[in-house]
Amino acid sequence: MTPLLTALILVSLIQGFVVKLNEVHSTSMLDTLHPTERILVNRLSYLFASPQPGDVVTYTVPEDWNEPKPFEIDSPFEYAVRLFGEVTGIGPPLSVTNLKRIVATPGQVVQIAQDGSLLVDGERAPNSSTGINFEPGTAPANCSSDKAEPCFEFVVPEGEYVVAGDNRPNSSDSLSHCWGEAVDGCVRTVPEDAIIGNVFAVAFPNTRVVN
């Protein structure tokens, strides 16, 4: 076996089962992560533990989110290339993935306050310096300043997670369909088996740990 082939196999195994190198493609996680940055995803992070609020994760976008797919597979060759990328982490993937922060875990109660901020189990989510609050002025249409109670409530189902982008106004996530008017069914959850891993560091251009 040639050294080049050996190296390719090792990289494929590492990318496919241990640590995956991803690129940030959108502004939805500003100011935590920036477009074109390369991030490291720990595929083993939830092997013996469950995702926690505040974790930044990558996940396979559920089909019922009805997100437009960024590609169409036109040939068996392209399918084979994408299947290889899906398994090894080298090349384009077969599935559509996304990058967000976990806001709430199974059993927690998510509410939207009258000012549009996010409450989890009755407590205001980490403040706007962490980026996961609704921004002022983006409260759902059925909120009213003369009401004291939250204008929306959702209990996270077992095995599901609520995720949000740090750049709240520019993020397609679990809560984005609740902005215009919070109604039953507006929250989109991510199943635990769709979560690929925890983003723990930026590899380049500015190497740093991700909280």
C-alpha positions as CSV (number, residue, x, y, z in Angstrom):
1,M,0.0,0.0,0.0
2,T,1.5,3.3,-1.0
3,P,2.0,6.1,1.6
4,L,-0.4,8.3,-0.3
5,L,-3.2,5.7,-0.2
6,T,-2.4,5.0,3.5
7,A,-2.7,8.7,4.3
8,L,-6.0,9.0,2.4
9,I,-7.4,6.0,4.4
10,L,-6.3,7.5,7.7
11,V,-7.7,10.9,6.9
12,S,-11.0,9.3,5.7
13,L,-11.3,7.3,9.0
14,I,-10.6,10.3,11.2
15,Q,-13.0,12.5,9.3
16,G,-15.7,9.9,9.1
17,F,-15.6,8.7,12.7
18,V,-13.6,11.0,15.0
19,V,-13.1,14.7,14.0
20,K,-14.6,16.3,10.9
21,L,-13.4,19.5,9.3
22,N,-16.3,21.7,8.1
23,E,-16.5,25.1,6.5
24,V,-18.9,27.8,7.8
25,H,-21.1,28.9,4.9
26,S,-23.5,31.4,6.3
27,T,-23.7,34.4,8.7
28,S,-26.2,32.7,11.0
29,M,-23.6,32.1,13.8
30,L,-22.1,35.6,13.9
31,D,-20.3,36.7,16.0
32,T,-19.2,33.3,17.2
33,L,-18.4,31.8,13.8
34,H,-17.7,33.6,10.5
35,P,-18.2,32.6,6.9
36,T,-15.3,30.7,5.3
37,E,-13.9,29.7,8.7
38,R,-12.9,26.0,9.0
39,I,-14.3,24.4,12.2
40,L,-13.5,21.1,13.9
41,V,-16.5,18.9,14.8
42,N,-16.1,16.1,17.4
43,R,-18.1,13.2,16.1
44,L,-17.6,11.3,19.4
45,S,-18.8,14.1,21.7
46,Y,-22.3,12.5,22.2
47,L,-21.3,8.9,22.2
48,F,-21.7,8.6,26.0
49,A,-23.4,12.0,26.7
50,S,-26.3,14.0,25.5
51,P,-26.2,17.5,23.9
52,Q,-26.5,20.3,26.4
53,P,-27.9,23.9,26.1
54,G,-25.2,26.2,24.7
55,D,-23.5,23.5,22.7
56,V,-22.7,24.5,19.1
57,V,-23.5,21.5,16.9
58,T,-23.7,20.4,13.3
59,Y,-26.7,18.3,12.3
60,T,-28.4,16.7,9.3
61,V,-31.3,19.0,8.4
62,P,-34.6,17.0,8.9
63,E,-36.6,16.5,5.8
64,D,-39.8,17.9,7.5
65,W,-38.0,21.3,7.8
66,N,-38.7,21.7,4.1
67,E,-35.4,23.6,3.6
68,P,-34.4,24.0,-0.1
69,K,-31.7,21.6,-1.0
70,P,-28.5,23.3,-2.2
71,F,-27.9,20.6,-4.8
72,E,-29.6,18.1,-7.0
73,I,-28.0,14.7,-7.8
74,D,-28.1,14.2,-11.6
75,S,-26.1,11.0,-12.1
76,P,-24.9,7.8,-10.4
77,F,-21.3,9.2,-10.5
78,E,-22.3,12.3,-8.5
79,Y,-24.2,10.1,-6.0
80,A,-21.1,8.0,-5.6
81,V,-18.9,11.1,-5.0
82,R,-21.4,12.5,-2.5
83,L,-21.7,9.1,-0.7
84,F,-17.9,9.0,-0.4
85,G,-18.0,12.6,1.0
86,E,-20.8,11.7,3.4
87,V,-18.8,8.7,4.9
88,T,-15.3,10.1,4.9
89,G,-15.8,13.8,5.2
90,I,-13.7,14.4,2.1
91,G,-15.7,16.1,-0.6
92,P,-19.3,17.2,-0.9
93,P,-21.8,15.3,1.3
94,L,-24.9,13.4,0.4
95,S,-27.1,15.1,3.0
96,V,-27.8,18.7,3.9
97,T,-26.2,19.8,7.1
98,N,-26.5,22.9,9.3
99,L,-24.7,24.6,12.1
100,K,-26.5,26.1,15.2
101,R,-26.5,26.4,19.0
102,I,-28.6,24.2,21.2
103,V,-31.2,26.3,23.0
104,A,-33.3,23.7,24.8
105,T,-33.2,20.0,25.4
106,P,-35.9,17.3,25.9
107,G,-38.5,18.2,28.5
108,Q,-37.6,21.8,28.7
109,V,-40.3,24.5,28.2
110,V,-39.5,27.2,25.6
111,Q,-41.5,30.4,25.8
112,I,-41.4,33.7,23.9
113,A,-41.7,36.7,26.1
114,Q,-43.7,39.8,25.2
115,D,-40.5,41.7,24.2
116,G,-39.5,38.8,21.9
117,S,-36.8,37.4,24.1
118,L,-36.5,33.7,24.7
119,L,-37.3,32.0,27.9
120,V,-36.3,28.4,28.8
121,D,-38.0,26.8,31.9
122,G,-39.1,30.3,32.8
123,E,-35.6,31.8,32.8
124,R,-34.4,34.3,30.2
125,A,-31.9,32.6,27.8
126,P,-28.3,33.8,27.9
127,N,-28.4,37.5,27.1
128,S,-27.8,39.1,23.7
129,S,-24.0,39.0,24.1
130,T,-24.2,35.3,23.4
131,G,-26.5,36.0,20.5
132,I,-29.3,33.5,21.2
133,N,-32.1,35.9,22.3
134,F,-34.7,37.2,19.9
135,E,-33.6,40.8,19.0
136,P,-35.8,43.7,20.0
137,G,-38.6,44.3,17.6
138,T,-38.8,40.7,16.4
139,A,-41.5,39.5,18.8
140,P,-44.3,37.4,17.2
141,A,-47.3,39.3,16.0
142,N,-49.5,37.9,18.8
143,C,-47.3,39.4,21.5
144,S,-48.6,42.6,23.1
145,S,-46.9,45.0,25.5
146,D,-50.0,45.1,27.8
147,K,-49.7,41.4,28.5
148,A,-47.7,40.0,31.4
149,E,-47.7,36.3,30.4
150,P,-45.5,34.8,27.6
151,C,-47.2,34.9,24.2
152,F,-46.0,31.4,23.2
153,E,-45.1,28.1,24.9
154,F,-43.6,24.9,23.6
155,V,-42.5,21.7,25.5
156,V,-39.5,20.0,23.8
157,P,-40.4,16.4,23.0
158,E,-38.3,13.4,24.2
159,G,-35.3,12.9,21.9
160,E,-35.6,16.3,20.2
161,Y,-33.7,19.5,20.5
162,V,-34.4,23.2,19.8
163,V,-31.5,25.0,18.0
164,A,-30.9,28.6,17.1
165,G,-28.4,30.7,15.3
166,D,-26.4,33.3,17.3
167,N,-27.2,35.8,14.7
168,R,-31.0,35.5,15.4
169,P,-32.5,37.8,12.7
170,N,-30.5,36.0,10.0
171,S,-30.9,32.4,10.9
172,S,-33.1,29.6,9.6
173,D,-33.5,27.5,12.7
174,S,-36.0,25.9,15.1
175,L,-37.6,29.2,15.9
176,S,-37.5,31.2,12.7
177,H,-41.0,30.2,11.6
178,C,-42.3,31.6,14.9
179,W,-41.2,35.2,14.2
180,G,-44.3,36.4,12.3
181,E,-46.8,34.8,14.6
182,A,-46.2,32.2,17.2
183,V,-48.7,29.4,16.5
184,D,-48.9,25.7,17.3
185,G,-46.4,23.8,15.1
186,C,-44.1,26.7,14.4
187,V,-41.2,25.2,16.3
188,R,-39.0,22.8,14.3
189,T,-36.9,20.4,16.3
190,V,-33.8,18.4,15.6
191,P,-33.8,14.7,16.6
192,E,-30.8,13.5,18.6
193,D,-29.8,11.0,16.0
194,A,-29.5,13.8,13.4
195,I,-26.8,15.6,15.5
196,I,-23.4,14.9,14.0
197,G,-21.2,16.3,16.7
198,N,-20.1,19.3,18.8
199,V,-18.1,22.1,17.3
200,F,-15.2,22.6,19.6
201,A,-12.7,24.8,17.8
202,V,-11.9,26.9,14.7
203,A,-9.0,25.4,12.8
204,F,-8.2,28.4,10.6
205,P,-7.8,31.2,9.7
206,N,-8.0,32.3,13.3
207,T,-7.5,29.2,15.5
208,R,-9.5,29.3,18.7
209,V,-11.7,27.3,21.0
210,V,-15.5,27.5,20.5
211,N,-17.5,27.8,23.7
